[in-house]
């Protein structure tokens, strides 16, 4: 089962091997990650491997926050927004 991102697990030795021209590591079950892809980065002599997370609502809102707001002077189409007429239903 995946570990909580902020929890600390004691280190465990893992086996390195070659897969064609790439080096691979056999990840022990207690370090298993969700999904089919990971992001890998280097911090000094350490490699950091983290799951690629699906983009949810939080990611969408963060992306929108980075975009500039609409300019009120942009040519936006007029919308016919006439009020609905009341009906006697009884």
Phi, psi and omega in degrees: 000143180298145179276153173297137185304328185262000179278158179246128179244137178301146179297150177223137180290139179230158184268133173263145177207170180260138174233097189059241182263005182253148172272140181230162178232137177274115185271123177298151186303326181288350177251012183304139181251148178284159174086190182243352181227154177227160169258138179234135178219165181246133173236094185067237179264010179259145171256133179250124180242125179222150183292148171279118183270147176292144179284116179254195182299321181299317179294321179296315179296321178296321178295317179297325181295333181281336183281144178293149179291161177295141177277125181299340180272359176296148179281097177257146181292147175286143180244127177284107185239062180283143180295150178285136179284140179287148180234145174270110184264357180246000000 
